[in-house]
């Protein structure tokens, strides 16, 4: 079979995504106008969820291929920004579409922090430790991530619950605009540190022996030219905004009708977006490339907070759409504990299975608190 034929088969899911978008563009008024039938709502939700998932996996696949061409840390940065752009689009669309869940952005950012810092980091350290006993990473890089994550998380998810200008876990317009500017500014400085001034902080120690190369790299299978993968990355990315807007309608309806915990919508959204990137981090840890796993996991939290906060705050200010950011007391305690444990975990340059188990306990506690 020729390379062109193999490439066509590999990209066949793109036809499903485009076809789904075209059908919903043509028949949206009839399909989404009456959601009283449970089976119909479930069918539409699963269909749209599958299409968005295929699109996200396509974005990650081509982002990982670009990572091979660009090397570390630029490759992981492209992967992270590609996935986070999907997440920001989905959150923004759902926030604008569903007026009954003003905590969705907060719940999604909190879910990403707990899924990644608890579940994903825990799995990476546990599975990597079981296979390799101890693993090394660049301590300066991990500390740089945490130096950005901790203040952004506190400013975005904890401080709003204590401000006196409002009484419902929100910021005033002036506070929101200042936080948005600060978040973008801090994340921009971090990107300059990661990609220009201190690139070595984000590379695997003893890189000539341990760091991933294009041979055996997660994105090396079926590798083509950088423009090819860049064009297809954009092709998979573009339909996400439209499909997310349609997916928001049955999700919002289902959460309201089933009287489900509002945080459940944030958890589902975070899992949908984080799962492909998470698989890449786990793969890297299993191959003893822990620095890449750290770059992916901590980088996703930093990008989520740094880019989602300005987006949702801008929407809140300019559309007067209510957006509650402040967490309740139990969630605050668990989030602060997770940040503290992360600081302890990433303070020595080496990890083991015990640290992974502790992070997983925090993740399971987060899941329990959602439902009980």
LINWOUR-V562541 format. One record per pair of residues at least 12 apart in sequence whose ideal C-beta (glycine too) atoms are under 10 Angstrom apart, sorted by the first residue. I is the first residue (numbers start at 1). J is the second residue. D is the distance in whole Angstrom. If there is no record, write none. Layout:
i,j,d
I,J,D
I,J,D
This chain:
i,j,d
3,222,9
3,224,8
6,222,7
7,222,7
7,224,7
7,228,8
7,232,9
10,58,10
10,61,9
10,221,9
10,222,6
10,224,10
10,232,10
11,58,8
11,61,10
11,62,9
11,232,7
11,235,9
11,236,9
13,51,9
13,53,10
13,54,5
13,55,8
13,57,8
13,58,6
13,61,10
13,236,8
14,54,8
14,55,8
14,58,7
14,232,7
14,235,6
14,236,6
14,239,9
16,50,8
16,51,7
16,54,6
16,55,9
17,50,10
17,51,5
17,52,8
17,54,6
17,55,5
17,58,8
17,235,9
17,236,7
17,238,9
17,239,5
17,240,9
17,242,10
17,243,7
18,51,10
18,55,10
18,235,9
18,236,10
18,238,9
18,239,7
19,51,9
20,47,7
20,48,7
20,50,8
20,51,4
20,52,9
20,54,9
20,55,9
20,239,8
20,242,10
20,243,7
20,246,9
21,48,10
21,51,8
21,55,9
21,238,9
21,239,5
21,240,10
21,241,10
21,242,5
21,243,6
21,246,9
22,239,10
22,242,10
23,47,9
23,51,10
24,44,9
24,47,9
24,48,8
24,51,9
24,242,8
24,243,7
24,245,9
24,246,5
24,247,10
25,242,7
25,246,9
28,242,10
28,245,10
28,246,7
28,249,9
31,43,10
31,44,6
31,47,10
31,246,9
31,249,10
31,250,10
32,44,7
32,48,10
32,246,7
32,249,5
32,250,7
32,253,9
33,249,10
35,249,7
35,250,6
35,252,10
35,253,5
35,254,8
35,257,8
36,253,9
36,257,9
38,254,9
38,257,9
38,258,10
40,250,9
41,249,9
41,250,5
41,251,9
41,253,7
41,254,6
41,257,8
42,250,8
42,254,8
43,250,9
44,246,8
44,247,9
44,249,8
44,250,5
44,253,10
45,246,10
45,247,7
45,249,9
45,250,4
45,251,7
45,253,9
45,254,7
45,268,10
46,250,9
47,243,10
47,246,10
47,247,9
47,250,10
48,243,6
48,244,8
48,245,10
48,246,6
48,247,4
48,248,9
48,249,9
48,250,7
48,251,9
49,243,9
49,247,7
49,250,9
49,251,9
49,268,9
49,272,7
51,239,8
51,240,9
51,243,5
51,246,9
51,247,8
52,86,8
52,90,8
52,239,9
52,240,6
52,243,5
52,244,6
52,246,9
52,247,6
52,269,10
52,272,7
52,273,9
53,272,6
53,273,10
53,275,8
53,276,8
54,236,8
54,239,10
54,243,10
55,86,8
55,235,9
55,236,5
55,237,7
55,238,9
55,239,6
55,240,5
55,243,7
55,244,9
56,82,9
56,83,7
56,86,6
56,87,9
56,90,9
56,236,8
56,237,9
56,240,7
56,272,7
56,273,6
56,274,9
56,275,8
56,276,5
56,277,9
57,236,8
57,275,9
57,276,5
57,279,9
58,232,7
58,233,8
58,235,8
58,236,4
58,237,8
58,239,10
58,240,10
58,276,9
59,79,9
59,82,5
59,83,7
59,85,8
59,86,6
59,232,9
59,233,6
59,234,9
59,235,9
59,236,5
59,237,5
59,240,8
59,273,10
59,276,8
59,277,10
60,79,7
60,82,7
60,83,6
60,86,9
60,218,9
60,219,9
60,233,9
60,236,9
60,273,10
60,275,9
60,276,4
60,277,6
60,278,10
60,279,8
60,280,7
61,218,9
61,219,7
61,221,9
61,222,9
61,229,9
61,232,9
61,233,9
61,236,8
61,276,8
61,280,10
62,78,10
62,79,10
62,82,8
62,219,8
62,224,9
62,228,9
62,229,4
62,230,7
62,231,9
62,232,5
62,233,4
62,234,9
62,235,9
62,236,7
62,237,9
63,75,8
63,76,9
63,77,10
63,78,5
63,79,4
63,80,8
63,81,8
63,82,4
63,83,7
63,219,8
63,229,8
63,230,9
63,233,6
63,236,10
63,237,10
63,276,9
63,277,9
63,280,9
64,76,9
64,78,9
64,79,6
64,82,9
64,217,8
64,218,5
64,219,3
64,220,8
64,221,9
64,223,10
64,229,9
64,233,10
64,276,9
64,277,9
64,280,6
64,283,10
65,78,10
65,79,10
65,214,10
65,217,9
65,218,9
65,219,4
65,220,8
65,221,9
65,222,8
65,223,6
65,224,7
65,225,10
65,226,8
65,228,8
65,229,4
65,230,9
65,232,9
65,233,9
66,78,5
66,79,8
66,82,8
66,219,7
66,223,10
66,226,6
66,227,10
66,228,10
66,229,5
66,230,6
66,233,7
67,79,6
67,80,10
67,82,10
67,212,9
67,214,10
67,217,7
67,218,8
67,219,6
67,220,10
67,229,10
67,280,9
67,292,9
67,296,10
68,212,9
68,213,8
68,214,5
68,215,10
68,217,5
68,218,9
68,219,5
68,220,5
68,221,10
68,223,6
68,226,9
68,229,9
69,214,8
69,219,9
69,223,8
69,224,10
69,225,8
69,226,4
69,227,10
69,229,8
69,230,9
70,226,8
71,199,10
71,203,9
71,211,9
71,212,9
71,213,9
71,214,9
71,217,10
72,199,8
72,202,7
72,203,5
72,204,7
72,207,8
72,211,7
72,212,8
72,289,9
72,291,7
72,292,7
72,295,7
73,138,10
73,141,8
73,194,6
73,195,7
73,198,10
73,199,6
73,200,9
73,201,8
73,202,4
73,203,7
73,291,9
73,292,9
73,295,6
73,299,8
74,194,9
74,195,6
74,199,8
74,202,9
75,212,9
75,217,9
75,219,8
75,292,9
75,295,9
76,194,9
76,202,8
76,277,10
76,280,9
76,281,9
76,284,9
76,291,9
76,292,6
76,293,10
76,294,9
76,295,4
76,296,6
76,299,6
76,300,10
77,191,7
77,194,7
77,195,6
77,202,9
77,295,8
77,296,10
77,299,7
77,303,9
78,229,10
78,230,9
78,233,8
79,218,10
79,219,8
79,233,10
79,276,9
79,277,7
79,280,7
79,281,10
79,292,10
79,295,9
79,296,7
79,299,8
79,300,9
80,277,7
80,295,8
80,296,7
80,297,10
80,298,10
80,299,4
80,300,6
80,301,10
80,302,8
80,303,5
80,304,9
81,191,9
81,299,9
81,300,10
81,303,6
81,307,8
82,233,6
82,234,10
82,236,9
82,237,7
82,276,10
82,277,9
83,237,10
83,273,6
83,274,8
83,275,10
83,276,7
83,277,5
83,278,10
83,280,9
83,296,9
83,299,10
83,300,7
83,303,8
83,304,9
84,112,9
84,273,8
84,274,10
84,277,9
84,299,9
84,300,7
84,301,10
84,302,9
84,303,4
84,304,6
84,305,10
84,306,9
84,307,6
84,308,8
85,237,7
85,240,9
85,241,10
85,273,10
85,303,9
85,307,8
86,236,9
86,237,7
86,240,5
86,241,9
86,244,8
86,272,9
86,273,6
86,276,10
86,277,10
87,108,8
87,109,9
87,112,8
87,240,10
87,244,10
87,269,8
87,270,8
87,272,9
87,273,4
87,274,8
87,277,10
87,300,9
87,303,9
87,304,6
87,307,8
87,308,7
87,311,10
88,105,10
88,241,10
88,273,9
88,303,9
88,304,8
88,307,5
88,308,5
88,309,10
88,310,9
88,311,5
88,312,9
89,237,8
89,238,10
89,240,6
89,241,5
89,242,10
89,243,10
89,244,6
89,245,9
89,273,10
89,311,9
90,108,8
90,240,7
90,241,8
90,243,9
90,244,4
90,245,9
90,247,8
90,248,8
90,269,6
90,270,10
90,272,8
90,273,7
91,104,7
91,105,5
91,107,10
91,108,6
91,109,8
91,112,10
91,244,9
91,248,10
91,266,9
91,269,7
91,270,9
91,273,9
91,304,9
91,307,10
91,308,6
91,311,7
91,312,6
91,315,9
92,105,8
92,241,9
92,244,9
92,245,10
92,308,8
92,311,5
92,312,7
92,314,9
92,315,6
93,240,9
93,241,6
93,242,9
93,243,9
93,244,5
93,245,5
93,246,9
93,247,9
93,248,6
94,108,9
94,244,7
94,245,8
94,247,8
94,248,4
94,249,9
94,251,7
94,252,7
94,265,8
94,266,10
94,269,7
95,108,9
95,248,9
95,311,9
95,312,6
95,315,6
95,316,8
95,319,9
95,321,7
95,322,10
95,323,7
96,245,8
96,248,8
96,312,10
96,315,6
96,319,7
96,321,7
97,244,9
97,245,6
97,246,9
97,247,9
97,248,4
97,249,7
97,251,9
97,252,7
98,248,5
98,249,8
98,251,7
98,252,4
98,253,9
98,255,8
98,256,9
98,265,8
99,252,8
99,321,7
99,322,8
100,252,6
100,253,9
100,255,8
100,256,5
100,262,9
101,248,10
101,251,9
101,252,6
101,255,7
101,256,8
101,262,6
101,263,10
101,265,6
101,266,9
101,324,10
102,168,9
102,169,9
102,170,9
102,262,9
102,316,9
102,321,8
102,322,4
102,323,6
102,324,5
102,325,10
103,169,8
103,262,6
103,263,7
103,265,9
103,266,8
103,322,9
103,323,8
103,324,5
103,325,8
103,326,9
103,327,9
103,328,10
104,248,9
104,251,10
104,252,9
104,255,9
104,262,8
104,263,9
104,265,6
104,266,6
104,269,8
104,312,9
104,323,8
104,324,9
105,156,9
105,266,8
105,269,10
105,308,7
105,309,8
105,311,8
105,312,4
105,313,9
105,315,9
105,316,9
105,323,6
105,324,8
105,325,7
106,156,8
106,157,6
106,160,8
106,169,8
106,170,10
106,262,10
106,263,9
106,266,7
106,308,10
106,309,10
106,312,8
106,323,8
106,324,6
106,325,5
106,326,7
106,327,7
106,331,9
107,157,10
107,261,9
107,262,6
107,263,4
107,264,8
107,265,7
107,266,3
107,267,7
107,268,10
107,269,8
107,270,8
107,324,9
107,327,9
107,331,9
107,370,9
108,263,9
108,265,8
108,266,4
108,267,8
108,268,9
108,269,5
108,270,5
108,273,9
108,304,8
108,308,7
108,312,9
109,152,10
109,153,8
109,156,7
109,157,6
109,266,8
109,270,8
109,301,9
109,304,6
109,305,6
109,308,6
109,309,7
109,312,9
109,325,8
109,327,10
110,153,9
110,156,9
110,157,6
110,263,8
110,266,7
110,267,9
110,270,9
110,325,10
110,327,6
110,331,6
110,332,10
110,334,9
110,335,7
110,366,8
111,263,7
111,264,9
111,265,9
111,266,5
111,267,5
111,268,9
111,269,7
111,270,4
111,271,8
111,273,10
111,274,9
111,304,10
111,366,8
111,370,9
112,266,9
112,267,10
112,269,9
112,270,5
112,271,9
112,273,8
112,274,6
112,300,7
112,301,6
112,303,10
112,304,5
112,305,8
112,308,8
113,149,8
113,153,6
113,156,10
113,157,8
113,270,9
113,300,10
113,301,6
113,304,8
113,305,8
113,334,10
113,335,6
113,338,7
113,339,8
113,342,10
113,366,9
114,267,9
114,270,9
114,301,10
114,331,9
114,334,7
114,335,7
114,338,6
114,362,7
114,363,6
114,365,9
114,366,4
114,367,9
114,369,10
114,370,10
115,267,8
115,270,6
115,271,7
115,273,10
115,274,6
115,275,9
115,278,8
115,297,10
115,300,9
115,301,9
115,363,7
115,366,8
115,367,9
116,149,10
116,270,9
116,274,7
116,277,9
116,278,8
116,281,9
116,296,9
116,297,5
116,298,8
116,299,9
116,300,6
116,301,5
116,302,10
116,304,8
116,338,10
116,342,10
116,359,10
116,363,9
117,146,10
117,149,8
117,153,9
117,297,8
117,298,8
117,300,10
117,301,6
117,335,9
117,338,5
117,339,7
117,341,8
117,342,5
117,345,9
117,359,7
117,362,8
117,363,8
117,366,10
118,334,9
118,335,10
118,337,10
118,338,6
118,341,9
118,342,9
118,358,9
118,359,5
118,360,7
118,361,8
118,362,4
118,363,3
118,364,8
118,365,8
118,366,6
118,367,9
119,271,10
119,274,9
119,278,8
119,297,10
119,359,7
119,360,7
119,362,9
119,363,4
119,364,8
119,366,8
119,367,9
120,274,7
120,275,10
120,277,9
120,278,5
120,279,10
120,281,6
120,282,7
120,285,10
120,293,8
120,296,8
120,297,5
120,298,10
120,300,8
120,301,9
120,359,9
120,360,10
120,363,8
121,278,10
121,281,8
121,285,9
121,293,8
121,294,8
121,297,5
121,298,8
121,301,9
121,338,9
121,341,9
121,342,7
121,345,7
121,346,9
121,351,9
121,355,8
121,356,8
121,358,10
121,359,5
121,360,9
121,362,9
121,363,9
122,341,10
122,345,10
122,353,10
122,355,8
122,356,5
122,357,7
122,358,7
122,359,3
122,360,4
122,361,8
122,362,8
122,363,6
122,364,9
123,278,8
123,281,8
123,282,6
123,285,8
123,286,10
123,293,10
123,297,10
123,356,7
123,359,8
123,360,7
123,363,9
124,278,9
124,281,6
124,282,6
124,283,10
124,284,8
124,285,4
124,286,8
124,290,7
124,292,10
124,293,5
124,294,8
124,296,9
124,297,7
124,351,9
124,356,7
124,359,9
125,285,7
125,290,8
125,293,9
125,294,10
125,297,10
125,345,7
125,351,5
125,352,7
125,353,7
125,354,9
125,355,5
125,356,3
125,357,8
125,358,9
125,359,7
125,360,9
126,282,10
126,285,9
126,351,10
126,352,9
126,353,5
126,354,9
126,355,8
126,356,3
126,357,6
126,358,10
126,359,8
126,360,7
127,282,6
127,283,10
127,285,6
127,286,6
127,293,10
127,353,9
127,356,7
128,282,8
128,284,9
128,285,4
128,286,6
128,287,9
128,288,7
128,289,9
128,290,6
128,293,7
128,351,7
128,352,9
128,353,9
128,356,8
129,285,9
129,290,10
129,350,10
129,351,7
129,352,5
129,353,4
129,354,8
129,355,8
129,356,6
129,357,9
130,286,9
130,352,10
130,353,6
130,356,9
131,285,8
131,286,6
131,287,9
131,288,8
131,353,10
132,285,9
132,286,9
132,287,9
132,288,5
132,290,8
132,351,10
132,352,10
133,350,10
133,352,7
133,353,8
134,290,10
134,349,10
134,350,5
134,351,7
134,352,5
134,353,9
135,204,10
135,210,9
135,285,7
135,288,6
135,289,9
135,290,4
135,291,9
135,293,9
135,294,10
135,349,10
135,350,7
135,351,5
135,352,8
136,204,7
136,205,5
136,206,7
136,210,7
136,288,9
136,290,6
136,291,8
136,348,10
136,349,6
136,350,6
136,351,8
137,202,10
137,204,7
137,205,7
137,285,10
137,289,10
137,290,5
137,291,5
137,292,9
137,293,8
137,294,5
137,295,9
137,346,8
137,348,10
137,349,7
137,350,8
137,351,7
138,200,8
138,201,6
138,202,6
138,203,6
138,204,7
138,205,6
138,207,9
138,290,9
138,291,6
138,294,8
138,295,9
138,346,10
138,349,8
139,201,9
139,205,9
139,346,7
139,347,7
139,348,7
139,349,4
139,350,9
140,198,7
140,200,8
140,201,4
140,202,8
140,349,9
141,193,10
141,194,8
141,198,8
141,199,10
141,200,9
141,201,4
141,202,4
141,203,8
141,204,10
141,205,10
141,291,7
141,294,7
141,295,7
141,298,8
141,299,10
141,346,9
142,201,9
142,202,9
142,290,10
142,291,9
142,294,6
142,295,9
142,298,7
142,342,9
142,343,10
142,345,9
142,346,4
142,347,8
142,348,10
142,349,8
142,351,10
143,201,8
143,343,9
143,346,7
143,347,8
144,190,7
144,193,6
144,194,7
144,198,7
144,201,6
144,202,8
144,298,9
144,302,9
145,190,8
145,194,9
145,201,9
145,202,9
145,294,7
145,295,8
145,297,9
145,298,4
145,299,7
145,301,8
145,302,6
145,342,9
145,346,8
146,298,7
146,301,9
146,302,9
146,339,8
146,342,6
146,343,6
146,345,10
146,346,6
146,347,9
147,186,9
147,190,8
147,193,10
147,302,10
148,183,10
148,186,6
148,187,7
148,189,9
148,190,5
148,191,10
148,193,9
148,194,10
148,298,9
148,299,10
148,301,9
148,302,5
148,303,10
148,305,8
148,306,7
149,190,10
149,298,7
149,299,10
149,301,5
149,302,5
149,304,9
149,305,7
149,306,9
149,339,7
149,342,8
150,336,10
150,339,6
150,340,9
150,342,9
150,343,8
151,182,9
151,183,10
151,186,7
151,305,10
152,179,9
152,182,9
152,183,6
152,186,7
152,187,8
152,190,10
152,301,9
152,302,7
152,304,9
152,305,4
152,306,6
152,309,7
153,301,8
153,302,10
153,304,10
153,305,6
153,309,10
153,327,10
153,335,7
153,336,9
153,338,9
153,339,7
154,332,10
154,335,9
154,336,8
154,339,8
155,171,10
155,175,10
155,178,10
155,179,6
155,182,7
155,183,8
155,186,9
155,305,9
155,309,8
155,325,9
156,171,9
156,179,7
156,183,7
156,304,10
156,305,6
156,306,9
156,308,8
156,309,5
156,312,9
156,313,9
156,325,6
156,326,9
156,327,10
157,169,10
157,305,8
157,309,9
157,325,6
157,326,7
157,327,5
157,331,8
157,332,8
157,335,7
158,325,9
158,326,7
158,327,6
158,331,9
158,332,6
158,335,7
158,336,8
158,339,10
159,171,8
159,175,9
159,179,9
159,325,9
159,326,8
160,175,8
160,176,9
160,179,9
160,323,10
160,324,8
160,325,4
160,326,4
160,327,8
161,324,9
161,325,8
161,326,3
161,327,6
161,328,8
161,329,8
161,331,10
161,332,7
162,326,7
162,332,10
163,175,7
163,325,10
163,326,8
166,324,10
166,326,9
168,322,8
168,324,6
168,326,8
169,323,9
169,324,4
169,325,6
169,326,3
169,327,8
169,328,8
170,313,10
170,316,8
170,322,7
170,323,7
170,324,6
170,325,6
170,326,7
171,313,7
171,316,8
171,317,9
171,323,9
171,324,10
171,325,7
171,326,9
172,317,9
173,313,9
173,316,8
173,317,5
173,318,9
173,320,9
174,317,9
175,313,9
176,309,9
176,310,9
176,312,9
176,313,4
176,314,8
176,316,6
176,317,5
176,323,8
176,325,9
177,310,9
177,313,7
177,314,8
177,317,6
177,318,10
178,313,10
179,309,7
179,310,8
179,313,6
179,325,9
180,309,6
180,310,4
180,311,8
180,312,9
180,313,5
180,314,6
180,316,10
180,317,8
181,310,8
181,313,10
182,306,10
182,309,9
182,310,9
183,305,7
183,306,5
183,307,8
183,308,9
183,309,5
183,310,5
183,311,10
183,313,8
184,306,7
184,307,8
184,309,9
184,310,5
184,311,10
185,306,10
185,310,10
186,302,9
186,305,10
186,306,7
187,302,7
187,303,7
187,305,8
187,306,3
187,307,7
187,309,9
187,310,9
188,306,9
190,299,9
190,302,7
190,303,9
190,306,7
191,302,10
191,303,9
191,306,9
194,295,9
194,299,8
194,302,9
201,291,10
202,291,7
202,292,9
202,294,8
202,295,6
202,298,10
202,299,9
203,291,6
203,292,9
203,295,9
204,284,10
204,288,9
204,289,6
204,290,7
204,291,4
204,292,7
204,294,9
204,295,9
205,290,9
205,291,7
205,349,7
205,350,10
207,291,8
209,288,10
210,287,9
210,288,6
210,289,7
210,290,9
210,291,8
210,292,10
211,289,7
211,291,7
211,292,8
212,283,10
212,284,7
212,287,7
212,288,10
212,289,5
212,291,9
212,292,6
216,287,7
216,289,9
217,283,10
217,284,9
217,287,9
217,289,9
217,292,9
218,279,9
218,280,6
218,281,10
218,283,5
218,284,7
218,287,8
218,289,9
218,292,9
219,280,8
240,273,10
244,269,9
244,272,10
244,273,10
247,269,9
247,272,9
248,265,9
248,269,9
251,264,10
251,265,6
251,268,7
251,269,8
252,265,8
255,268,9
260,370,10
260,371,9
261,369,10
261,370,6
261,371,7
261,372,10
262,324,10
262,370,10
263,327,10
263,328,10
263,331,8
263,366,10
263,369,9
263,370,5
263,371,9
264,370,6
264,371,8
266,370,9
267,366,9
267,367,8
267,370,6
270,304,8
273,300,9
273,304,9
274,297,9
274,300,7
274,301,10
274,304,9
277,296,6
277,297,8
277,299,9
277,300,6
278,293,10
278,296,8
278,297,8
278,300,8
279,296,10
280,292,8
280,293,8
280,296,6
280,297,10
281,293,4
281,294,8
281,295,9
281,296,4
281,297,5
281,298,10
281,299,10
281,300,8
282,296,9
282,297,9
283,296,10
284,296,7
284,297,10
285,297,9
285,351,9
285,356,9
290,350,9
290,351,7
293,351,10
294,346,8
294,351,9
298,342,8
298,346,8
301,342,9
309,325,8
312,325,8
313,325,8
328,369,10
330,365,10
330,366,10
330,369,6
331,366,8
331,369,7
331,370,9
333,369,10
334,362,7
334,363,10
334,365,6
334,366,6
334,369,7
335,362,10
335,366,9
337,362,7
337,365,9
338,358,10
338,359,8
338,362,5
338,363,9
338,365,9
338,366,8
341,355,8
341,358,6
341,359,7
341,361,9
341,362,6
342,355,10
342,359,8
342,362,9
344,358,9
345,358,8
345,359,7
